[in-house]
């Protein structure tokens, strides 16, 4: 799973935005200085063509010159102000309809994963969610909704790449978990011939039903105890022998816990959580920057 570095991209965007502001202010200052020197050069030479000693003539020249400078300045300021207002409006709108919904749903997913690690599946599309007997499914739909409408065209390219990578990672996690589940079932079925206290068909049936529970514990590093094995396989008036319990326990805690497929899920899940935290951090920095520079200052007007 590729590592996401949204925070670095966001900080670079903010740096460029701040540099642009400094550059424009510098241009404005340079323009004023340049205007001063132009006027200083023109005024002495104007005496050769116009009698500035006459108060009326000097007043007219001053009035025309001042009016021209004022008109040029007002046109520039008006155009710049209108353009800036439109840019600010667009940025604040993107914050409200893109960044905030993404952040809220990612934050909710983070909470769900903190409450219940290693979910069976993470959903990115409501149509694929299906029915859940208990609890809310781990889901992140905001990005899918944004991709279906015009908002998608307003998302920065670095964030598009990061969110697509995150979604692909969530889907890959489900695939890897399925492979680990199959690996556990195969290992348990391979020792079914050693279990004589319960019919093989019942052993396989309970293995299929409870393999997901086994996987959850193994992924979290929780040892599967004897009481768990007896509860699951000690059915139909059957009592497992110590040797049979030991065989099942060894298969689960030693063999299955160290399967490459199980280790892959653990590693991939860790990378997925890291990317989730990075996405949240980057989007939060972006939202706070917009609020501080564009949104909060507008409320003062």
N, C-alpha and C positions, 0 to 999 in steps of 0.2 A: 504494500500500500504506500503510495507516494506521500511524502510529508508535505503538509500544508503550511505556508508561511504568509498568512494574510496580514498579520500585524506589521511585518516589515514593509509590505506593499502599501498599506494604509499610511504608515509613518512617512514613506517617501512621497506619497500624494500630498499629504499635509505640508511637508517641507516645501514642495514645489509651489503650493498654493500661497504659502507665506512669503516665499521668495518673489512670486509674481506681484504681490502687494507692495513689497519693498521696491521692486523695480519700477512699478507705475508711479509711486510717490517720488522716486528719484527723477523720473522723466519729467514729472510736473515741476519739480524744483529747477531742473536744468532748463526747462522751457521758460520759466520766469526770469532766470538769469540771462538767458539768450535774448529775451524780449527787452530787458533793460539795456543790454549792450547795443541792440539794434536801434533803439530809440536814442541812445546816447550818440550814436554815429549819425543818424539821419538829422537830428535837430540842428546841429551846427551847420551842416551842409544846406539845410533848408533856407538859411538866411540869404544865400546867393540868388534864390528864385522868388522869395516872398519877403515882404517888408514886415518883419516880426516886431519892429519897434512900434508899429501902429497897434494900439490896444484891441481894436475891433478885429483886425486880421489875425492877430495872435490868438484871440479868443475863439475865432472860427476854426483855426487850425487845431487848437487844443480840443475843441468840442468834437470835430470830425475824427481826430485820432483816438480820442477816448471812447467815442461811440463804436468805432470799428473794433477796437480791442475788446470792449465790453460785449459786443455782438458775437465775436468769435469765441470768447470765453464762455458765454452763456450757451451757445450752440454745442460746444464741446462738453460742457458740464451736463447739459440736458440729455444729450445722446448717451454719455457715459453712465449717467444716473439711471436712465431707463433700461439700458442694457444690464447694468448691475442688478437692478430690481428683478428683472426677468430671470437672471441667473440664480439669484438668491431664492426666488420662488420655486424654481425647478429643483434646487438642491434640497430645500426643506420638504418639498413634496416627495422626493425620492426617499428621504428619511422616513416619512410617515407611511408610505405605501410599499416600500421595499425593505429597507434596513431594519425598521422596528418589528415588522411581522417575522422576518427571518430570525432576529435575535430572540424574540419571545418564544418561538417554537423550539429553537435550539436550546434555550434555557430550560424549557419544560422537558425536553428529551434528556438533558443532563440530569435533571432531578429524578426522572424515571430510572435512569441507569444507575444512579446512586442508590436508589431504593431497591432496585432489583437488577443485579449484575447478570451478564450473559443471558439476555432474553432469547427465546426461541427464534425470534425474527424481528427485524426492524423494518417498518413499513414506510414507503415513500410515495405510495399511491393508494388513495382511499378505496378504489375499486378492488384492490388486491387484499384488503384487510381481512375480509371474511368475518366469521363469528368467533367470539371469545367467551368462554364459559365464565371466567372470573378475571377481574382486573382490567385496566385499560391497556391496549396494545402500545408498544413502543413505536412511536411514529414521528415523522417529520414531513409534513405535506406542503409547507409554505413555498419551498423552492419549486415543486411540481406545479403549483398554481401560477406562480410568477412566469414560468416558462410557457404557459399557455396563453398569455395575453401580452399586450404592448409593453408592459413593465420590463419584460425581458431585454428589450432593446436599450433600456436605461441603466442596466447593471454593468459596472466596470468589468473589463475583460479578466482582470486578475481574480475578481470575486466569482465570475462565471466558472473559471477553471477550478477554483478551490471548491465550490459547491458541487460541481459535477464529480470531482474526485471524491468528495465526501459521500455522495450518494452511491457512487460505484463501490466504495469501500463497504458501505452498509449492506449492499446486496451480496458482495463477495463474502462478507461475514456469515450470512445465512447459508451460503453454499458450503463454506468450510465447516460450519457446524453440522450440516447434514452428513458430510463425509465422516466426521468424528463419531457421530451417532451410529452410522453404519459400521464403523470399525469396532465399536464396543459390542454391538449385536453379534458381529462375526466372531469375536473372541469368546464371548459367552457360549455361543452355539458350538464352538469347537471343543468345549469341555462338557457338553451335554451328556456324552457317553459315560462320564465319570459320576453322574448324578443318577442314583438308582431309587431314591426315596420318592421321587415324583416322576410321573410319566413325561417322556420327552416332549410331547406336544404341549403339555401344560408349562413345562420349563421354557420352551421357546415363546409361548404366548405371553407369559409374564415378563420375559426378557424384552419383548417388543413393546409392551405397555410401559415398563419402568426404566427402559434404557435412557430416556430423556432425563429422568430424575437422577440416575447414576452420573450422567454427563455433567449435569449442573453442579453436583458436589465435587466431582473430580476437577472441573475447571476452576472452582473456588479453592481448591486445595484441601477439601474436607474429606477425611477418611470415611469410607463406608464401613460402618460397624456391623458386628455379628447380629445385633438386634434388627438392623435394617434388612439384612439378608433373610433372616428367619421370618420377618413380617411379610416380605414379598414372595418368597418361595415356599414357606411353610404353610401351605394351603391344602385343601381337599383332605384334611385329616392326616397330612403327611408331616413327619418330623425329620428334618435333615440331620444327618450324622455330623459329628465334629469334622470328620475328614472331608465331607461334602461342603460344609461351610467354609473350611479352610481353602478348598480348591476355588470356590467362588470368590472369596475374599482376596486371594492371591491374584486371581485373574483381573479383578477390578482395580485393586489398590496398587498392584505392582506392574502388571502388563498394560492394562487399559490407560492408567494414569500417565504412562510414558509413551503412549502411541504418538507417532509423528503428527497424525491428524489432530489429536487433542492439543498438543503443544502449539500447532499452527493456529488454532482458534485462540488460545491464550495470547500469543504474540500479536495476532492481527487485531484482537479486541483492544489490547493496550495501545496500539497505533491508532485505532479508530477513536478512542477516548482522547488521546493527545491531539488529534486533528479537530475533534469537537471543541475542546478547550481553546485551541488556537483560533478557530472560527469565531467563537464567542468573544475572545479578547480583541480580535481585529475589528469586528463589527461594532463592539462597544466603544472602542477608540474613535471610530468613524462617527458614530452617533453623538458622542460627547463633543467632538470637534464642531459638528454642524450646529449643535445646540448653542455652544459657546460663541462661535463666530458669526452665525447667521440668524439663528432663531431667537435667542435671548435679546440680542440687540434690537430686533424688530419690535419687540414688545415695549421698548422705551419710546418709540415714535408715536 
